[in-house]
């Protein structure tokens, strides 16, 4: 008999849960609510909230709005967004994750204290969180997406290294080691481990979960940076892994000869979506 287990450690992180709760509370009042960018990097959950009345906008759209309510998602925003809201009399419902908000403040203090230094952020270029972090430095911060990018830094100048909250801790530590080995004795180097432990701890746990099953279905939106990191962790310990956005992407051939299926996901994956995948398999599979 086919066994199916949903990873109890997968699903929304605290920041995403809070943002969605704030949106639902406001929509329940019958008010029009705008959200600056997708509230979460999961298309299915965005569709659910859209059906409740949430209107997703971009920064250009926001410039045209006045006297409305706009929710800022967990990823955070640069200072310019708050200034625009003030100018257009927009009420901000701020759902920036507390971990991200603290990181923004740290980066701003560091930049203000030593604006001539290289303030480096290990993160995904163009990602909403990273844009918010870079905004704290008047766009002076250097973003490195992967380990090889660290070689482009000027090791004769001071370096202060931070990380996007959802990046790989192992790769971050490799970057730290490389900088320590190459930094000039006349230059100062400091690193700050700003990776969210709620995300970092999932890496070890999800690897253990992936090893338990014949087949792993990793459920997440294709835009999820965190999802890609966690999915890769699964693949390292289980070669029979598939990333799906919803149950319609599950192929019956994957289940041939399989005795156990593990379903897991990203910090942006709702539990109901993983449950939907489980229910689909139970409906389609012939025992």
MARZA-114303 format. One record per residue: residue in one letter; x, y, z of N, C-alpha, C in turn. Coordinates in steps of 0.1 Angstrom, whole numbers. Layout:
% residues N
LUMGU  type     nu     nv     nw    cau    cav    caw     cu     cv     cw
LUMGU     A      X      Y      Z      X      Y      Z      X      Y      Z
...
END
This chain:
% residues 287
LUMGU  type     nu     nv     nw    cau    cav    caw     cu     cv     cw
LUMGU     X      8    -12      0      0      0      0      9     13      0
LUMGU     X      6     22     -8     13     34    -10     12     43      3
LUMGU     X     23     47      8     23     56     20     27     70     15
LUMGU     X     19     79     21     21     93     17     23    101     30
LUMGU     X     34    109     31     36    117     43     39    132     38
LUMGU     X     32    141     45     35    155     43     45    160     54
LUMGU     X     55    166     50     65    171     60     59    181     69
LUMGU     X     59    178     82     53    187     92     61    200     93
LUMGU     X     74    200     89     82    212     90     81    222     78
LUMGU     X     74    218     68     72    226     56     60    235     57
LUMGU     X     60    245     49     49    255     49     53    269     52
LUMGU     X     44    278     54     47    292     56     56    294     68
LUMGU     X     65    303     66     73    308     77     65    319     84
LUMGU     X     70    323     96     63    333    104     60    346     96
LUMGU     X     69    351     89     67    363     81     56    362     71
LUMGU     X     56    352     64     46    350     54     32    348     60
LUMGU     X     31    340     71     19    338     78     13    351     83
LUMGU     X     22    360     88     17    373     93     12    381     82
LUMGU     X     19    382     71     14    390     60      1    386     54
LUMGU     X     -1    373     53    -14    368     48    -25    370     58
LUMGU     X    -22    369     71    -32    371     81    -37    386     81
LUMGU     X    -27    395     79    -30    409     78    -39    412     66
LUMGU     X    -36    406     55    -44    408     43    -58    403     45
LUMGU     X    -59    391     50    -72    385     52    -81    393     62
LUMGU     X    -75    398     72    -82    407     82    -88    419     75
LUMGU     X    -79    425     67    -84    438     60    -94    435     50
LUMGU     X    -93    424     42   -103    421     32   -116    417     38
LUMGU     X   -115    411     50   -128    407     57   -136    419     61
LUMGU     X   -130    431     62   -138    443     65   -145    448     53
LUMGU     X   -142    442     41   -149    447     29   -141    458     22
LUMGU     X   -129    461     27   -122    473     22   -113    468     10
LUMGU     X   -111    478      1   -102    475    -10    -87    476     -5
LUMGU     X    -80    465     -8    -66    464     -4    -57    461    -15
LUMGU     X    -46    469    -17    -36    467    -27    -24    460    -20
LUMGU     X    -17    452    -28     -5    446    -23      6    449    -33
LUMGU     X     17    454    -28     28    458    -36     37    446    -39
LUMGU     X     34    440    -51     41    427    -55     33    415    -50
LUMGU     X     36    403    -55     30    391    -50     32    390    -35
LUMGU     X     21    388    -28     22    387    -13     31    375     -9
LUMGU     X     32    365    -17     40    353    -15     44    347    -28
LUMGU     X     55    341    -30     60    335    -42     53    322    -45
LUMGU     X     40    322    -45     33    310    -48     20    314    -55
LUMGU     X     19    310    -68      8    315    -77     -5    310    -72
LUMGU     X     -6    298    -66    -19    293    -62    -24    301    -50
LUMGU     X    -16    304    -41    -20    312    -29    -24    326    -33
LUMGU     X    -16    332    -43    -19    345    -48    -33    345    -54
LUMGU     X    -36    335    -62    -50    333    -68    -60    333    -57
LUMGU     X    -58    326    -47    -68    324    -36    -71    338    -30
LUMGU     X    -61    346    -27    -63    359    -21    -68    369    -31
LUMGU     X    -65    367    -44    -71    376    -54    -86    374    -55
LUMGU     X    -90    361    -53   -104    359    -53   -112    365    -41
LUMGU     X   -104    367    -30   -110    374    -18   -110    389    -20
LUMGU     X   -103    394    -31   -103    408    -33    -90    415    -33
LUMGU     X    -79    408    -30    -66    415    -30    -61    419    -44
LUMGU     X    -57    431    -45    -53    436    -58    -38    438    -58
LUMGU     X    -31    430    -66    -16    431    -67    -12    442    -77
LUMGU     X     -3    450    -72      2    461    -80     18    461    -80
LUMGU     X     23    469    -90     38    471    -90     41    485    -86
LUMGU     X     53    489    -86     57    502    -81     52    513    -90
LUMGU     X     51    511   -103     46    521   -112     31    523   -110
LUMGU     X     24    512   -107     10    513   -103      8    522    -91
LUMGU     X     16    520    -81     15    527    -68     17    542    -70
LUMGU     X     25    546    -80     27    560    -82     14    567    -86
LUMGU     X      4    560    -92     -8    565    -96    -19    565    -86
LUMGU     X    -17    558    -75    -27    557    -64    -26    568    -54
LUMGU     X    -38    571    -49    -39    581    -38    -50    577    -29
LUMGU     X    -48    580    -16    -58    578     -6    -64    564     -5
LUMGU     X    -55    554     -6    -58    540     -5    -50    533      5
LUMGU     X    -52    520      7    -44    512     16    -36    502      8
LUMGU     X    -23    502     11    -13    493      4     -6    484     14
LUMGU     X     -6    471     12      1    462     21     15    459     16
LUMGU     X     25    460     24     39    457     21     41    443     26
LUMGU     X     45    434     17     47    420     20     59    418     29
LUMGU     X     61    405     33     72    402     42     86    405     37
LUMGU     X     88    406     24    101    408     19    107    422     22
LUMGU     X     98    432     25    103    445     28    105    454     16
LUMGU     X    106    467     19    107    477      8    118    487     11
LUMGU     X    124    494      1    133    504      3    127    517      8
LUMGU     X    134    526     13    129    539     19    120    547      9
LUMGU     X    123    546     -4    116    553    -14    101    550    -14
LUMGU     X     98    537    -11     84    533    -11     76    540      0
LUMGU     X     82    541     11     75    548     22     74    563     19
LUMGU     X     83    569     13     83    583      9     71    585     -1
LUMGU     X     70    576    -11     59    577    -21     46    576    -14
LUMGU     X     45    567     -4     32    565      3     28    578     10
LUMGU     X     38    584     16     35    597     23     31    608     14
LUMGU     X     37    609      2     34    619     -8     20    617    -13
LUMGU     X     16    604    -15      3    601    -21     -8    598    -11
LUMGU     X     -5    601      1    -15    599     12    -20    584     12
LUMGU     X    -11    575     11    -14    561     11    -11    555     25
LUMGU     X    -21    548     30    -20    541     43    -12    528     41
LUMGU     X     -1    527     47      7    515     46      3    505     57
LUMGU     X      0    493     53     -1    481     62     12    473     61
LUMGU     X     21    475     70     34    470     69     35    456     75
LUMGU     X     37    446     66     39    432     69     53    428     67
LUMGU     X     63    437     67     77    433     66     80    424     77
LUMGU     X     87    413     74     91    403     84    100    409     94
LUMGU     X     98    407    107    107    413    117    122    410    115
LUMGU     X    125    398    110    139    394    107    145    403     96
LUMGU     X    137    405     85    141    414     74    142    428     79
LUMGU     X    132    433     87    133    447     91    145    450    100
LUMGU     X    149    440    108    161    442    116    173    442    108
LUMGU     X    173    434     97    185    434     88    186    447     80
LUMGU     X    175    453     76    175    466     69    181    476     78
LUMGU     X    177    476     91    182    486    100    197    485    103
LUMGU     X    202    472    103    216    470    105    224    474     93
LUMGU     X    219    472     82    226    476     69    227    491     68
LUMGU     X    216    497     72    216    512     71    226    518     81
LUMGU     X    226    513     93    236    518    103    250    516     98
LUMGU     X    253    504     93    266    501     88    270    510     76
LUMGU     X    261    513     67    264    521     56    266    536     61
LUMGU     X    258    540     69    259    554     74    272    556     82
LUMGU     X    277    546     89    289    547     97    302    546     88
LUMGU     X    301    539     77    313    538     68    308    537     53
LUMGU     X    304    548     48    298    548     34    309    545     23
LUMGU     X    322    546     26    332    543     17    336    528     16
LUMGU     X    331    521     25    335    506     25    326    499     15
LUMGU     X    330    486     12    322    478      4    312    470     12
LUMGU     X    300    474     11    289    467     19    284    457      9
LUMGU     X    286    444     12    283    433      3    271    425      8
LUMGU     X    261    422     -1    250    414      3    250    401     -6
LUMGU     X    250    390      1    249    377     -6    234    375     -8
LUMGU     X    230    376    -21    216    374    -23    213    374    -38
LUMGU     X    200    372    -41    196    371    -55    193    385    -61
LUMGU     X    200    389    -71    198    402    -77    184    404    -82
LUMGU     X    178    415    -78    164    418    -83    154    412    -74
LUMGU     X    157    404    -64    148    398    -55    142    410    -46
LUMGU     X    129    409    -43    123    419    -35    130    423    -22
LUMGU     X    134    412    -15    141    415     -2    154    422     -5
LUMGU     X    162    417    -15    175    423    -18    173    438    -22
LUMGU     X    163    441    -30    161    455    -34    158    464    -22
LUMGU     X    151    458    -12    148    466      0    161    468      8
LUMGU     X    170    458      8    183    459     16    192    469      9
LUMGU     X    193    468     -4    202    477    -12    197    492    -11
LUMGU     X    184    493     -9    178    507     -8    182    514      5
LUMGU     X    187    506     15    191    512     27    205    519     26
LUMGU     X    212    516     14    225    521     12    226    531      1
LUMGU     X    215    537     -3    214    546    -14    219    539    -27
LUMGU     X    216    526    -28    219    518    -39    234    516    -41
LUMGU     X    242    517    -30    257    515    -31    261    501    -28
LUMGU     X    253    493    -22    257    480    -18    260    471    -30
LUMGU     X    269    462    -29    273    452    -39    266    439    -36
LUMGU     X    259    434    -46    251    421    -45    259    410    -52
LUMGU     X    262    400    -45    268    388    -51    258    376    -50
LUMGU     X    256    370    -61    245    360    -62    251    346    -59
LUMGU     X    264    344    -61    269    330    -59    284    331    -54
LUMGU     X    290    320    -51    303    320    -45    313    327    -55
LUMGU     X    313    323    -68    323    328    -77    323    344    -78
LUMGU     X    311    350    -75    310    365    -76    319    372    -66
LUMGU     X    323    365    -55    331    371    -44    345    375    -50
LUMGU     X    349    368    -60    363    371    -66    363    385    -72
LUMGU     X    352    391    -75    352    404    -81    354    416    -71
LUMGU     X    354    413    -58    355    423    -48    369    429    -48
LUMGU     X    371    441    -43    384    447    -41    389    444    -27
LUMGU     X    398    435    -26    403    430    -13    413    440     -7
LUMGU     X    415    451    -13    423    462     -7    415    472      1
LUMGU     X    401    470      0    392    479      7    384    471     17
LUMGU     X    379    479     27    371    473     38    359    466     32
LUMGU     X    355    454     38    344    447     33    335    443     45
LUMGU     X    322    446     44    312    442     54    302    433     47
LUMGU     X    301    421     51    293    411     44    280    407     52
LUMGU     X    269    408     44    256    404     50    250    394     40
LUMGU     X    239    388     44    232    378     35    217    381     35
LUMGU     X    211    379     24    197    377     23    192    367     32
LUMGU     X    181    368     39    177    359     50    175    345     45
LUMGU     X    172    342     33    169    329     28    180    322     20
LUMGU     X    192    327     21    203    320     13    209    308     21
LUMGU     X    217    301     13    223    289     19    234    293     29
LUMGU     X    234    287     41    244    290     51    257    284     47
LUMGU     X    257    272     40    270    266     36    277    275     26
LUMGU     X    270    280     16    277    289      6    281    302     12
LUMGU     X    273    307     21    277    320     28    290    317     36
LUMGU     X    292    306     42    304    303     50    316    302     40
LUMGU     X    314    296     28    324    295     18    329    309     14
LUMGU     X    320    318     12    323    332      9    331    338     19
LUMGU     X    327    336     32    335    342     43    349    337     43
LUMGU     X    351    324     41    364    318     42    373    324     31
LUMGU     X    367    325     19    375    331      7    379    345     10
LUMGU     X    370    353     15    374    367     18    385    368     28
LUMGU     X    384    360     39    394    359     49    408    356     44
LUMGU     X    408    347     34    421    342     28    427    352     19
LUMGU     X    419    362     13    423    371      3    423    386      7
LUMGU     X    417    389     18    416    403     23    430    408     26
LUMGU     X    433    421     22    446    427     25    447    429     40
LUMGU     X    459    428     45    461    431     60    458    445     64
LUMGU     X    458    454     54    454    468     57    439    471     56
LUMGU     X    432    461     52    417    463     50    410    455     62
LUMGU     X    398    460     65    390    454     75    379    445     69
LUMGU     X    377    434     75    366    425     70    357    421     82
LUMGU     X    344    422     81    335    417     91    323    411     83
LUMGU     X    319    399     89    307    392     83    296    391     93
LUMGU     X    284    392     89    273    391     98    263    381     93
LUMGU     X    261    370    101    253    359     97    238    363     99
LUMGU     X    232    368     88    218    373     88    208    363     82
LUMGU     X    212    351     80    203    341     75    193    337     85
LUMGU     X    180    337     81    169    333     90    171    319     95
LUMGU     X    171    317    108    173    303    113    161    294    111
LUMGU     X    149    300    109    137    293    106    138    286     92
LUMGU     X    146    293     84    148    288     70    160    279     70
LUMGU     X    171    283     77    184    275     77    182    262     84
LUMGU     X    174    261     94    172    249    101    164    239     93
LUMGU     X    156    244     83    148    235     75    157    227     66
LUMGU     X    168    232     62    177    225     53    181    211     58
LUMGU     X    185    211     71    189    198     77    177    189     78
LUMGU     X    166    195     83    154    187     85    148    182     72
LUMGU     X    148    190     61    142    185     49    151    175     42
LUMGU     X    164    175     44    173    164     39    169    151     46
LUMGU     X    167    151     59    164    139     66    150    134     61
LUMGU     X    141    143     59    128    139     54    129    133     40
LUMGU     X    137    139     31    138    134     17    145    120     17
LUMGU     X    153    117     27    160    104     27    150     92     31
LUMGU     X    139     96     37    129     86     42    121     80     31
LUMGU     X    120     86     19    109     82     10    115     78     -4
LUMGU     X    108     70    -11    112     66    -25    111     78    -34
LUMGU     X    100     86    -32     98     97    -42     95    109    -33
LUMGU     X    101    121    -38     98    133    -31     91    143    -41
LUMGU     X     80    148    -37     73    159    -44     75    172    -37
LUMGU     X     83    181    -43     85    194    -36     76    204    -43
LUMGU     X     67    209    -34     56    218    -39     60    232    -36
LUMGU     X     61    240    -47     64    254    -45     62    262    -58
LUMGU     X     61    275    -57     60    284    -68     73    285    -75
LUMGU     X     72    287    -88     85    287    -96     93    300    -94
LUMGU     X     87    310    -87     94    322    -84    101    322    -70
LUMGU     X     99    311    -63    104    310    -49    119    308    -49
LUMGU     X    127    318    -44    141    316    -42    144    306    -31
LUMGU     X    137    307    -20    139    298     -9    135    283    -13
LUMGU     X    125    282    -22    120    269    -26    131    262    -35
LUMGU     X    138    270    -43    148    264    -51    160    259    -42
LUMGU     X    163    266    -32    174    262    -23    170    249    -16
LUMGU     X    158    248    -10    154    237     -3    152    225    -12
LUMGU     X    147    227    -24    145    216    -34    159    210    -37
LUMGU     X    169    218    -39    182    213    -42    188    205    -30
LUMGU     X    184    209    -18    188    201     -7    182    187     -7
LUMGU     X    170    186    -11    163    173    -13    170    165    -24
LUMGU     X    173    171    -35    179    164    -46    193    158    -43
LUMGU     X    200    165    -33    213    160    -30    213    146    -22
LUMGU     X    202    143    -16    201    131     -8    191    121    -14
LUMGU     X    183    126    -24    173    117    -31    172    121    -45
LUMGU     X    177    112    -54    177    115    -68    163    115    -74
LUMGU     X    153    109    -67    140    108    -73    131    119    -67
LUMGU     X    134    132    -71    127    144    -66    121    151    -78
LUMGU     X    109    156    -76    102    164    -86     97    177    -80
LUMGU     X     99    188    -86     93    201    -82     80    203    -90
LUMGU     X     69    206    -82     56    208    -89     50    221    -82
LUMGU     X     43    228    -90     36    240    -84     22    236    -79
LUMGU     X     16    226    -85      3    221    -80      1    206    -84
LUMGU     X    -10    201    -80    -13    186    -83    -14    183    -98
LUMGU     X    -17    193   -106    -19    190   -121     -6    187   -127
LUMGU     X      5    190   -121     19    187   -127     24    173   -123
LUMGU     X     17    166   -114     21    153   -110     19    143   -121
LUMGU     X     29    135   -124     28    125   -135     26    111   -129
LUMGU     X     17    104   -134     14     91   -129     26     81   -130
LUMGU     X     34     83   -140     46     74   -142     56     75   -130
LUMGU     X     56     87   -123     65     89   -112     61     79   -101
LUMGU     X     49     74   -100     45     66    -89     47     51    -92
LUMGU     X     51     47   -104     53     33   -107     64     27    -98
LUMGU     X     61     16    -91     70      9    -83     73     16    -70
LUMGU     X     66     27    -67     69     35    -55     61     30    -43
LUMGU     X     67     29    -32     60     25    -20     58     36    -10
LUMGU     X     66     47    -10     64     58     -1     67     71     -9
LUMGU     X     58     81     -6     59     94    -12     60    105     -1
LUMGU     X     70    113     -2     71    124      8     68    137      1
LUMGU     X     59    145      7     55    158      1     60    169     10
LUMGU     X     67    178      5     73    189     13     73    202      4
LUMGU     X     77    213     10     76    226      3     85    237      9
LUMGU     X     83    249      3     91    260      7     84    268     19
LUMGU     X     91    279     23     84    287     33     73    295     27
LUMGU     X     72    295     14     61    301      7     50    292      2
LUMGU     X     51    279      6     41    269      2     30    267     12
LUMGU     X     18    270      9      7    268     19      4    253     21
LUMGU     X      0    250     34     -2    236     37    -14    230     29
LUMGU     X    -24    239     26    -35    233     18    -31    228      4
LUMGU     X    -20    234     -1    -16    230    -15     -9    216    -14
LUMGU     X     -1    214     -3      5    201     -1     -5    190      1
LUMGU     X    -16    194      9    -27    185     11    -34    182     -2
LUMGU     X    -35    191    -10    -42    189    -23    -34    179    -31
LUMGU     X    -21    180    -31    -13    170    -39    -14    156    -33
LUMGU     X    -15    156    -20    -17    143    -13    -30    137    -17
LUMGU     X    -41    145    -17    -54    140    -20    -55    135    -35
LUMGU     X    -48    143    -43    -48    139    -58    -42    125    -60
LUMGU     X    -30    123    -53    -24    110    -54    -33     99    -49
LUMGU     X    -39    101    -38    -48     91    -32    -60     88    -41
LUMGU     X    -64     98    -48    -75     96    -58    -71     89    -70
LUMGU     X    -59     92    -75    -55     86    -88    -48     73    -87
LUMGU     X    -42     70    -75    -34     58    -74    -42     46    -72
LUMGU     X    -38     36    -79    -45     23    -78    -37     14    -68
LUMGU     X    -44     11    -57    -37      3    -47    -37    -12    -50
END
